[in-house]
Amino acid sequence: MPTATSLLSTPRPALKVSRSASGADVVIAALAGTDDEPSVIGLAPKAVKEAETGLGADLATVARRLGASTKLGSTTALPWGSGSIVLVGVGGEDLDDETVRRAAGSAVRAAAELADGRSLKVSLDMGTTTPERVRVAAEGALLGAYRIPRITGQPSTPAIASITVVSQARGAKDELRKAEILADVVTTARDWVNTPANLLYPQTFAASAVERFTGIADTTVDVLDEKALADGGYGGILAVGGGSVRPPRFVRVEYAPAGATTTLALVGKGITFDSGGLDIKTQDGMYTMKCDMGGAAAVLAAVEAIARLGLGVRVVGYAAMAENMPSGSAWRPSDVLTMYGGRTVENANSDAEGRIVMADALARSAEDRPDMVVDISTLTGACMVALGNTWAGLMASSTEAADTLLDASEAAGENFWELPITDEVREGLHSDIADVKSSGARQGGAMAAAAFLQGFVAPDADWAHLDIAGPAFNEGKAHDYTPVGATGFGVRTLVHLAAALAS
């Protein structure tokens, strides 16, 4: 069995803040205004003078002559001494945090294209005059530097060796540390999701999670194997994992700082590969299903960041890990499962397995008496049909719970849209043989999944369900700080949520 350390791991660029861009191979500045009248934001006067001397004209004029665009994310590379300047479009002169984050990601991706086998030193000089702007620029730059690590015996050189954010703001180093932690755990979540299912399966995923939390203060990790799951009555996780030769695992990680008065429970779907089980998927529908543990990856990464940041809130994360495969021991449509806590479920579709493992985890979370419960998963194609590939669905027990999540997602720069849970959808989960049926009609499928899950949540806790099926895995082109493949979507929202509850 591969060890936890043998899973994919992306090199992290070194990160620092400096008053100048000296020593950089690539300097990044912002291009604002309009295409007809662009203006450059950032670059120290000395750097501007050096560049303009070499180019024979001011930077804005050169950019205009080259057809450079101020559209957000558009990039243009110019020579600068022995290196390059990358101008990145930011739109108008008034920049918000997400604009800076996205522009920094686009610019670092463009810089990486100039590497040509080298490891480049990149300086980000975009008018980062406040500590908060240093943080968001660094976040975008680090996330934009990500590339899926190749599984190869050939040595590889990371395109970006270091990123320096140019700023004179006091307190910038503290904010830089926050950005570094957040980008590090998002990178870990991306690496977990991008790792092929023959390398990352319940045992190795659990082992890697344990390794990540080793030595982090105020944290404990417990892993239940198949025997412990059977002894504990986790009928949902055992049923979903029963068709695979790789048995399921259930990971519970707790961060309990002294003095914390609020408890946040985070529940993640960890299906390391989803064939659909006996309700088997098509070949095309199955190919990317190594990504079906993106919710569990987000939960584990978020708890790690929360602990490393030392936020004053108790957080308990639950990752329900299983591989959904067809075999003689696989669960069947029409089976009745006895879940953790005793509630029974009639299985309507073995390809709707995520809600089953999460129901066990949600029922277990009630024993930790959380004030708020958030579950997150790549759950339904229906949510993708409704919202596309760049927005996630949000359903909640109350307007207040939804607003709390939406505020956190806005701070993180991640897009969520609230959907309702209607009485008609709830009624569609009626079963004649069990307490509840796992699925209803095709119409309103995302809402039906949420309605099913809510039945396993402690009734006195605020609750929100996050369906990230669309934005968790990017099958299109890379853009801003979003790479091809796993995106790590949801991690930053969960961290911002914890910070809000801590305050």
C-alpha positions as CSV (number, residue, x, y, z in Angstrom):
1,M,0.0,0.0,0.0
2,P,1.4,3.4,-0.9
3,T,2.4,5.5,2.1
4,A,0.7,8.8,2.8
5,T,3.8,10.7,1.7
6,S,3.8,8.9,-1.7
7,L,0.6,10.8,-2.8
8,L,0.9,13.8,-5.2
9,S,2.5,16.9,-3.6
10,T,2.9,20.2,-5.3
11,P,6.0,22.3,-4.5
12,R,5.1,25.5,-2.7
13,P,6.8,28.7,-3.8
14,A,8.7,30.7,-1.1
15,L,6.7,33.8,-0.1
16,K,7.9,37.1,1.3
17,V,7.2,40.8,1.4
18,S,9.7,43.4,0.4
19,R,10.0,47.1,-0.3
20,S,11.4,46.6,-3.7
21,A,11.3,44.2,-6.7
22,S,15.1,43.9,-7.0
23,G,16.4,40.5,-7.9
24,A,13.2,39.4,-9.6
25,D,13.2,37.5,-12.9
26,V,9.6,38.7,-13.5
27,V,7.9,41.8,-12.1
28,I,4.1,42.0,-12.2
29,A,2.2,45.3,-12.3
30,A,-1.5,46.1,-12.9
31,L,-2.9,47.8,-16.0
32,A,-6.0,49.8,-15.2
33,G,-8.3,52.2,-16.9
34,T,-9.4,51.7,-20.5
35,D,-7.6,50.1,-23.4
36,D,-7.4,53.6,-25.1
37,E,-6.1,55.2,-21.9
38,P,-4.4,52.6,-19.8
39,S,-2.4,53.4,-16.6
40,V,0.1,51.3,-14.7
41,I,-0.5,50.6,-11.0
42,G,2.5,49.5,-9.1
43,L,6.2,49.4,-10.0
44,A,8.6,51.6,-8.0
45,P,9.8,54.7,-9.9
46,K,13.3,53.2,-10.4
47,A,11.8,50.1,-12.0
48,V,9.5,52.2,-14.2
49,K,12.4,54.3,-15.4
50,E,14.6,51.3,-16.2
51,A,11.8,49.7,-18.1
52,E,10.9,52.8,-20.1
53,T,14.6,53.5,-20.9
54,G,14.9,50.0,-22.4
55,L,11.6,50.3,-24.2
56,G,12.0,53.8,-25.5
57,A,8.6,55.0,-24.3
58,D,6.4,55.1,-21.2
59,L,4.9,51.8,-20.2
60,A,1.3,52.8,-20.8
61,T,2.2,53.9,-24.4
62,V,4.0,50.6,-25.0
63,A,1.1,48.7,-23.6
64,R,-1.3,50.5,-25.9
65,R,0.8,50.0,-29.0
66,L,1.0,46.2,-28.2
67,G,-2.8,46.0,-27.9
68,A,-2.6,45.2,-24.2
69,S,-6.0,45.0,-22.5
70,T,-7.1,46.3,-19.2
71,K,-9.8,43.6,-19.0
72,L,-9.5,41.7,-15.8
73,G,-7.0,38.8,-16.1
74,S,-5.6,39.9,-19.5
75,T,-1.8,39.7,-19.5
76,T,1.0,41.2,-21.6
77,A,4.7,40.5,-21.2
78,L,7.4,43.1,-21.8
79,P,11.2,42.8,-21.7
80,W,12.9,44.3,-18.6
81,G,16.7,44.1,-18.4
82,S,17.5,40.3,-18.3
83,G,13.9,39.6,-17.2
84,S,10.3,40.5,-18.0
85,I,7.5,42.7,-16.8
86,V,4.0,41.2,-16.9
87,L,1.2,43.7,-17.0
88,V,-2.2,42.3,-15.9
89,G,-5.5,43.9,-16.5
90,V,-7.6,44.9,-13.5
91,G,-10.4,46.9,-15.1
92,G,-11.0,50.3,-13.5
93,E,-8.9,52.2,-11.0
94,D,-11.0,51.1,-8.0
95,L,-10.0,47.6,-7.1
96,D,-11.7,45.2,-4.7
97,D,-10.1,42.3,-3.0
98,E,-11.3,39.6,-5.4
99,T,-10.2,41.7,-8.4
100,V,-6.7,41.8,-6.9
101,R,-6.8,38.1,-6.1
102,R,-7.8,37.1,-9.6
103,A,-5.4,39.4,-11.3
104,A,-2.5,38.2,-9.2
105,G,-3.4,34.6,-10.1
106,S,-3.6,35.4,-13.8
107,A,-0.3,37.2,-13.8
108,V,1.6,34.4,-12.0
109,R,0.2,31.9,-14.5
110,A,1.5,34.1,-17.3
111,A,4.9,34.4,-15.6
112,A,5.1,30.6,-15.3
113,E,4.8,30.4,-19.1
114,L,8.0,32.4,-19.4
115,A,10.0,29.9,-17.3
116,D,11.4,27.7,-20.1
117,G,12.7,25.1,-17.7
118,R,13.9,27.6,-15.1
119,S,12.5,28.3,-11.6
120,L,11.6,32.0,-11.6
121,K,11.7,34.6,-8.9
122,V,8.5,36.7,-9.2
123,S,7.7,40.1,-7.7
124,L,4.2,41.3,-7.4
125,D,4.1,45.1,-7.5
126,M,0.4,46.0,-7.8
127,G,0.0,48.9,-5.4
128,T,-0.5,46.7,-2.4
129,T,-0.5,49.5,0.1
130,T,-2.5,47.8,3.0
131,P,-1.8,44.6,4.9
132,E,-5.1,43.2,3.7
133,R,-4.3,43.8,0.1
134,V,-0.9,42.1,0.6
135,R,-2.8,39.0,1.9
136,V,-5.3,38.8,-1.0
137,A,-2.6,39.4,-3.6
138,A,-0.4,36.7,-2.1
139,E,-3.4,34.3,-2.0
140,G,-4.1,34.8,-5.7
141,A,-0.4,34.6,-6.6
142,L,0.2,31.4,-4.7
143,L,-3.0,29.7,-5.9
144,G,-2.2,30.8,-9.5
145,A,1.2,29.2,-9.3
146,Y,-0.4,25.7,-8.9
147,R,0.2,23.0,-11.5
148,I,-1.0,19.4,-11.3
149,P,2.1,17.5,-10.3
150,R,3.0,14.8,-12.9
151,I,3.5,11.2,-11.9
152,T,6.8,10.5,-13.6
153,G,10.3,9.2,-13.0
154,Q,11.7,12.3,-14.7
155,P,12.9,15.2,-12.5
156,S,10.8,18.3,-12.8
157,T,11.5,22.0,-12.0
158,P,8.8,24.2,-10.6
159,A,8.2,27.2,-12.8
160,I,7.8,29.6,-9.8
161,A,10.5,29.4,-7.1
162,S,9.5,32.4,-5.1
163,I,6.9,35.1,-4.9
164,T,7.6,38.5,-3.3
165,V,4.8,41.0,-2.7
166,V,6.1,44.5,-2.9
167,S,4.7,46.7,-0.1
168,Q,5.6,49.1,2.6
169,A,2.5,48.4,4.7
170,R,3.0,47.8,8.4
171,G,1.7,44.5,9.6
172,A,2.1,43.0,6.1
173,K,4.1,40.0,7.4
174,D,1.3,38.8,9.6
175,E,-1.2,39.0,6.7
176,L,1.4,37.2,4.5
177,R,1.5,34.3,6.9
178,K,-2.3,34.0,6.7
179,A,-2.2,33.9,2.9
180,E,0.6,31.3,3.0
181,I,-1.4,29.0,5.4
182,L,-4.6,29.3,3.3
183,A,-2.9,28.7,0.0
184,D,-1.0,25.8,1.5
185,V,-4.1,24.0,2.6
186,V,-6.0,24.7,-0.6
187,T,-3.0,23.2,-2.5
188,T,-3.2,20.2,-0.3
189,A,-6.9,19.8,-1.1
190,R,-6.2,20.1,-4.8
191,D,-3.4,17.5,-4.5
192,W,-5.7,15.1,-2.8
193,V,-8.4,15.5,-5.4
194,N,-6.0,15.3,-8.3
195,T,-4.4,12.1,-7.0
196,P,-5.6,9.1,-9.1
197,A,-7.9,6.7,-7.3
198,N,-5.5,3.8,-7.4
199,L,-3.2,5.9,-5.2
200,L,-5.7,7.7,-3.1
201,Y,-8.4,5.5,-1.6
202,P,-10.0,5.4,1.9
203,Q,-6.9,3.9,3.7
204,T,-4.3,6.2,2.1
205,F,-6.6,9.3,2.2
206,A,-7.1,8.7,6.0
207,A,-3.4,8.2,6.5
208,S,-2.5,11.4,4.6
209,A,-5.0,13.3,6.8
210,V,-3.4,12.0,10.0
211,E,0.0,13.0,8.7
212,R,-1.2,16.5,7.9
213,F,-2.4,17.1,11.5
214,T,0.7,15.6,13.2
215,G,2.2,18.3,15.5
216,I,-0.6,20.9,15.1
217,A,-1.6,22.2,18.6
218,D,-5.0,21.6,20.0
219,T,-6.0,18.9,17.4
220,T,-6.9,15.3,17.7
221,V,-7.6,12.8,14.9
222,D,-9.5,9.5,15.1
223,V,-9.9,7.0,12.2
224,L,-12.5,4.3,12.2
225,D,-11.8,1.2,10.1
226,E,-14.4,-1.2,8.8
227,K,-14.5,-3.2,12.0
228,A,-15.0,0.0,14.1
229,L,-17.6,1.2,11.6
230,A,-19.6,-2.1,12.0
231,D,-19.3,-2.0,15.8
232,G,-20.5,1.6,15.8
233,G,-23.5,1.1,13.5
234,Y,-22.4,3.2,10.5
235,G,-24.7,1.4,8.1
236,G,-24.5,4.0,5.3
237,I,-20.7,4.2,5.0
238,L,-20.4,0.4,5.2
239,A,-23.1,-0.1,2.5
240,V,-21.5,2.3,0.0
241,G,-18.0,0.9,0.6
242,G,-19.2,-2.7,0.6
243,G,-18.7,-3.3,-3.2
244,S,-14.9,-2.4,-3.1
245,V,-12.0,-4.5,-2.0
246,R,-10.7,-1.2,-0.4
247,P,-12.8,-0.8,2.8
248,P,-14.2,2.5,4.0
249,R,-12.8,4.8,6.6
250,F,-14.3,7.5,8.8
251,V,-12.1,10.4,9.9
252,R,-13.0,12.7,12.8
253,V,-10.6,15.6,13.4
254,E,-11.2,18.1,16.3
255,Y,-9.6,21.4,16.9
256,A,-10.4,22.6,20.5
257,P,-8.6,25.7,21.6
258,A,-8.8,26.9,25.2
259,G,-11.7,29.3,25.8
260,A,-13.7,28.5,22.7
261,T,-17.4,28.9,23.3
262,T,-18.8,28.0,19.8
263,T,-18.6,24.7,18.1
264,L,-18.7,24.4,14.3
265,A,-19.2,20.9,12.7
266,L,-18.0,20.4,9.1
267,V,-19.0,17.3,7.2
268,G,-17.4,16.2,3.9
269,K,-18.2,13.6,1.3
270,G,-15.1,11.5,0.7
271,I,-16.0,9.1,-2.2
272,T,-12.5,8.4,-3.5
273,F,-13.9,6.9,-6.7
274,D,-17.5,6.8,-7.8
275,S,-18.3,4.2,-10.5
276,G,-22.0,4.6,-9.7
277,G,-22.1,1.2,-8.1
278,L,-24.7,-1.2,-9.6
279,D,-26.4,1.9,-11.1
280,I,-23.2,2.3,-13.0
281,K,-22.2,5.5,-14.7
282,T,-21.2,5.9,-18.4
283,Q,-17.5,5.9,-19.3
284,D,-17.5,9.7,-19.8
285,G,-19.4,10.2,-16.6
286,M,-17.0,8.1,-14.6
287,Y,-13.7,9.4,-15.9
288,T,-13.4,12.4,-13.5
289,M,-14.9,10.6,-10.5
290,K,-11.6,10.7,-8.6
291,C,-12.8,14.2,-7.7
292,D,-15.8,12.9,-5.7
293,M,-14.0,13.3,-2.4
294,G,-13.6,17.1,-2.9
295,G,-15.9,17.8,0.0
296,A,-13.9,15.7,2.5
297,A,-10.7,17.3,1.1
298,A,-12.2,20.8,1.7
299,V,-13.2,19.9,5.3
300,L,-9.8,18.5,6.3
301,A,-7.9,21.3,4.7
302,A,-10.2,23.9,6.3
303,V,-9.8,22.4,9.8
304,E,-6.0,22.4,9.3
305,A,-6.0,26.1,8.3
306,I,-8.3,27.0,11.2
307,A,-6.0,25.3,13.7
308,R,-2.8,26.8,12.3
309,L,-4.3,30.2,12.3
310,G,-5.3,29.7,15.9
311,L,-8.9,30.9,15.5
312,G,-11.0,30.9,18.7
313,V,-13.7,28.5,17.7
314,R,-14.0,24.7,18.3
315,V,-14.2,22.9,15.0
316,V,-15.0,19.2,14.5
317,G,-14.5,17.9,11.0
318,Y,-15.9,14.6,9.7
319,A,-14.7,12.9,6.5
320,A,-16.7,9.9,5.3
321,M,-14.5,7.9,3.0
322,A,-15.5,5.1,0.7
323,E,-15.1,3.8,-2.8
324,N,-18.4,3.1,-4.6
325,M,-17.9,0.0,-6.8
326,P,-20.0,-2.7,-8.4
327,S,-19.4,-6.3,-7.3
328,G,-21.1,-9.3,-5.7
329,S,-20.9,-7.6,-2.3
330,A,-22.2,-4.2,-3.6
331,W,-25.3,-2.6,-2.1
332,R,-28.4,-2.7,-4.3
333,P,-31.2,-0.4,-5.4
334,S,-34.2,-1.0,-3.0
335,D,-31.9,-2.1,-0.1
336,V,-33.0,-0.7,3.2
337,L,-30.0,0.5,5.3
338,T,-29.9,1.2,9.0
339,M,-28.0,4.4,9.5
340,Y,-25.9,5.6,12.5
341,G,-28.5,6.4,15.2
342,G,-31.0,3.9,13.9
343,R,-32.9,5.7,11.1
344,T,-33.7,3.5,8.1
345,V,-33.2,4.5,4.5
346,E,-34.6,2.9,1.3
347,N,-31.9,3.1,-1.4
348,A,-33.4,4.6,-4.5
349,N,-30.1,4.8,-6.6
350,S,-26.7,3.5,-5.9
351,D,-25.2,6.4,-7.8
352,A,-26.6,8.7,-5.1
353,E,-24.1,7.4,-2.6
354,G,-22.7,10.6,-1.3
355,R,-25.8,11.6,0.7
356,I,-25.7,8.1,2.3
357,V,-22.2,8.4,3.7
358,M,-22.8,12.0,4.8
359,A,-26.0,11.0,6.6
360,D,-24.0,8.8,8.9
361,A,-21.5,11.6,9.5
362,L,-24.2,14.2,10.1
363,A,-25.9,11.9,12.6
364,R,-22.6,11.4,14.4
365,S,-21.9,15.1,14.5
366,A,-25.0,15.7,16.7
367,E,-23.1,14.0,19.6
368,D,-20.5,16.9,19.6
369,R,-23.4,19.4,20.2
370,P,-22.5,21.8,17.4
371,D,-23.9,25.3,17.2
372,M,-23.6,25.2,13.5
373,V,-23.3,22.3,11.0
374,V,-22.1,22.7,7.4
375,D,-21.9,19.8,5.0
376,I,-20.0,20.1,1.7
377,S,-19.9,17.8,-1.2
378,T,-19.7,17.2,-5.0
379,L,-23.2,15.9,-4.6
380,T,-25.5,16.4,-7.6
381,G,-25.4,16.9,-11.3
382,A,-28.7,18.7,-10.8
383,C,-26.9,21.5,-9.1
384,M,-24.6,21.8,-12.1
385,V,-27.6,21.9,-14.4
386,A,-29.1,24.7,-12.3
387,L,-26.0,26.8,-11.6
388,G,-23.3,25.8,-14.1
389,N,-19.7,25.0,-13.4
390,T,-18.5,28.1,-11.5
391,W,-21.3,28.6,-8.9
392,A,-22.1,26.3,-6.0
393,G,-25.5,25.7,-4.5
394,L,-26.3,26.7,-0.9
395,M,-29.4,25.4,1.1
396,A,-29.9,26.2,4.7
397,S,-32.1,25.8,7.7
398,S,-32.7,29.5,8.0
399,T,-32.1,32.8,6.4
400,E,-29.7,33.7,9.1
401,A,-27.6,30.5,8.5
402,A,-27.6,31.2,4.7
403,D,-26.6,34.8,5.2
404,T,-23.7,33.8,7.5
405,L,-22.4,31.4,4.7
406,L,-22.9,33.9,2.0
407,D,-20.9,36.6,3.9
408,A,-18.1,34.1,4.4
409,S,-18.1,33.1,0.7
410,E,-18.0,36.8,-0.4
411,A,-15.0,37.4,1.8
412,A,-13.3,34.3,0.3
413,G,-14.2,35.2,-3.3
414,E,-16.2,32.0,-3.9
415,N,-19.5,32.0,-5.6
416,F,-22.6,30.5,-3.9
417,W,-26.3,30.8,-4.8
418,E,-29.0,30.0,-2.4
419,L,-31.7,27.5,-3.4
420,P,-34.9,26.6,-1.5
421,I,-35.9,23.3,0.0
422,T,-39.7,23.0,-0.8
423,D,-42.4,20.9,0.9
424,E,-43.0,19.1,-2.4
425,V,-39.4,18.0,-2.5
426,R,-39.6,16.7,1.1
427,E,-42.7,14.8,0.3
428,G,-41.0,13.1,-2.6
429,L,-38.7,11.3,-0.2
430,H,-41.5,9.3,1.3
431,S,-40.9,5.5,1.6
432,D,-43.5,2.8,2.1
433,I,-40.9,0.5,3.7
434,A,-38.3,2.7,5.5
435,D,-38.2,5.9,7.4
436,V,-37.1,7.8,4.3
437,K,-36.1,7.2,0.7
438,S,-32.7,8.5,-0.5
439,S,-33.9,10.1,-3.7
440,G,-37.1,11.5,-5.2
441,A,-38.0,12.7,-8.7
442,R,-35.3,14.0,-11.1
443,Q,-36.8,17.5,-10.9
444,G,-35.3,19.4,-8.0
445,G,-32.6,16.8,-7.5
446,A,-30.2,19.2,-5.7
447,M,-33.0,20.3,-3.3
448,A,-34.1,16.7,-2.7
449,A,-30.5,15.7,-1.7
450,A,-30.4,18.6,0.8
451,A,-33.8,17.7,2.2
452,F,-32.6,14.1,2.8
453,L,-29.5,15.3,4.6
454,Q,-31.3,17.8,6.8
455,G,-33.2,14.9,8.3
456,F,-30.0,13.7,9.9
457,V,-28.9,17.0,11.4
458,A,-29.4,17.9,15.1
459,P,-32.6,19.9,15.1
460,D,-31.3,22.6,17.5
461,A,-28.3,23.4,15.3
462,D,-28.0,25.9,12.4
463,W,-27.3,24.0,9.2
464,A,-26.1,24.7,5.7
465,H,-25.6,22.4,2.8
466,L,-23.0,23.3,0.1
467,D,-23.2,21.5,-3.2
468,I,-19.9,22.2,-5.0
469,A,-20.3,19.7,-7.9
470,G,-19.7,22.4,-10.5
471,P,-16.7,24.5,-9.3
472,A,-14.8,21.7,-7.4
473,F,-13.2,20.4,-10.6
474,N,-12.3,22.4,-13.7
475,E,-12.5,20.5,-16.9
476,G,-12.0,23.6,-19.0
477,K,-9.1,26.1,-19.3
478,A,-7.2,27.6,-16.4
479,H,-8.3,31.1,-15.5
480,D,-7.3,33.7,-12.8
481,Y,-6.2,31.5,-9.8
482,T,-8.3,28.5,-10.9
483,P,-6.2,25.7,-12.4
484,V,-7.2,22.8,-14.6
485,G,-8.4,19.9,-12.5
486,A,-9.0,20.3,-8.8
487,T,-9.7,23.8,-7.6
488,G,-9.9,23.4,-3.8
489,F,-13.3,25.2,-3.9
490,G,-15.0,25.7,-0.5
491,V,-11.9,25.6,1.7
492,R,-11.6,29.4,1.9
493,T,-15.3,29.9,2.6
494,L,-15.2,27.4,5.5
495,V,-12.1,29.2,7.0
496,H,-13.8,32.6,6.7
497,L,-16.9,31.1,8.3
498,A,-14.9,29.9,11.3
499,A,-13.2,33.3,11.6
500,A,-16.6,35.0,11.7
501,L,-17.9,32.6,14.3
502,A,-14.7,33.1,16.4
503,S,-15.2,36.8,16.4
